[in-house]
């Protein structure tokens, strides 16, 4: 990574906290997506769709490789390996819950009918509650140590390495 300069001199040789967390979100989400695509790939019968899956796998693999090179610039990330499918499944569920919350939040802003708005609000609250439960489940088991950046980044690298190493059959 190139060193950048500002008017006041050289910038720190590490990532800022906020960009580290954004990279964490991207790596975790894409690694889970990559694993799902690779697990599904053998089941795809349509060659045109299979070609699209392969393109997605190649693109995600490249994205992850490019993003994880910045992890050595993050503040104090340990790099030991964890091999636990439960963490993958929990992370996938958390990503789904997070996306549900975002989707319902956006959908509510498009409602004109009070009954639809009330239904979406109820669904949103359920999605928020489920997200909290899944987060707590993961946090209790150190699958998502949200208050420990070093451990969180270590978990990301483990998941990314596992996703990249999984063969495409």
N, C-alpha and C positions, 0 to 999 in steps of 0.2 A: 504494500500500500504506500502510495506516495505521501510524503510529508507535505502538509499544506501550511501556508503562511497567512497571517493576518497582519494588519497594520501594527499590532502590538508585538509581533514576533511569531515564533513557532507555536503551533497548537499542540496540545498534549498528544502523546504517542499512544493513546488509548481511545476507545469509543466513548461517546457521551452515554450516560445512563439511559436516556430516552431512546436513542437509536439502538442501543443494545437490546432493549425490551421489544422494540418493533421487529428487529431481526429474529429475536426469540419467537415471536408470534408467527412470523412467516415460516421459519424452519420447522417448528412443531406442526403447524397446520399442513404444510406441504409434505412433510415426512409421513404423516398419517395418510394423506391422500395417495402418496406414492405406494405405500404398502397395500392400500385397498385396491388400487389399479393393478398392481402386480398379482395380487391374490385372485382377482377377477379375470385377468387376461386369458388364462387357459379355458375359461368357460365361454368366451366369445366365439361364435360360429361364423358370423358375417365377416368376410375378409376386409370389407371397407371400414367397418367399425373397429375391427382388430387393428387396422393401420392407424386409425385415429387414437386408439388406446396407446399404441406404441409411440406415437408422436407426443402424447401427453406424458408418458413415462420418461421419454428422453428429455423433454422440456423440464419436467420437475426435477429429474436427476441433475441436470445442468444447474438449475436454480439453486438447489440445495448445496451442491459443491461450491458454487460461487459465494453463497452466503456464509457457509461454515468457515470459510477462510478468514472471516472477520472475527471469529470467536477467540482467536489468540490475542486479539486487541481488546477484548472485553475485560473488565476488572476481575482478576483472580478466579478464573474458571478451572476447576479440577477436571480431569479427563478420564476417569475410570468408567468401566463398561457395566451396564445393567442389562440382563437378558430376561425380560419378563413380559409375556404377552398380555397380562392383565393390565399393565400400564398402557399398552397400545389401545386396547379396547376401551379403557376408561377415558383416554385422551380423545379417542374418536367420538365417544358420547359427549364429552365436554365441548368439543368443536361443534357438534350438531346442536347442542343446547344453546351455545353462544350465537350461532347462526340463526336459530329460531327466534331468539330474543331480538336480534337485529331485524330480521324479516318482519316480525309482528310490529315492531316499533315503526318501521317504514310504512307498513300497510295501514296502520291507524291514521297516519297523516293523509291518506288518500280516501278516507271514508266520508260519505255524505249522509248515510243512513244511520240513525241512532242505534238501531238494533244490531247492525253490523259492527259498529264501533264498540258497543257493550260486549259483544261476543269476542271481538279481537282483544279487548282489554282483559277479559277473563282468561283467554288463551295466553296472552302475554304474561300475566301474573303466574300462571302455571309453569310457563317456560322459565321464568325467572327463578321460581322455587326449585324446579328440577335442576337448573344450572347450579344453584347454591348447594344442593345435595350432592351432585356429582363432584363439584369442586371440593367440598368437605371430605368426601370419600377419598379423592386423590391426595388432598393435602395431608390427611391423617396417615397415609401410607407412603408419603414422600414421593409420590408420582408427580405432584405439582407443588413444589416447595416455593410458593409465591413470595415468601418473605426472605428467601435465601437465594440470592442471585447466582452465587457460585454453583449451588446444587441444581438450580433450575437450568442453567446453561449446560451443565454436565449431562443432565437428563436429555436435553435437546440433542446433544452430540451423539449420545447413545442411540437415540431413536433414529437420527439421520443416518448414522453409520449402518444400522440394521436395515433401514429402508433401502439404502444404496447397495448393500451387499445381497439383498434378497434377489434371487435369480428370476428372470422373466422367462417363464416356461412356454 
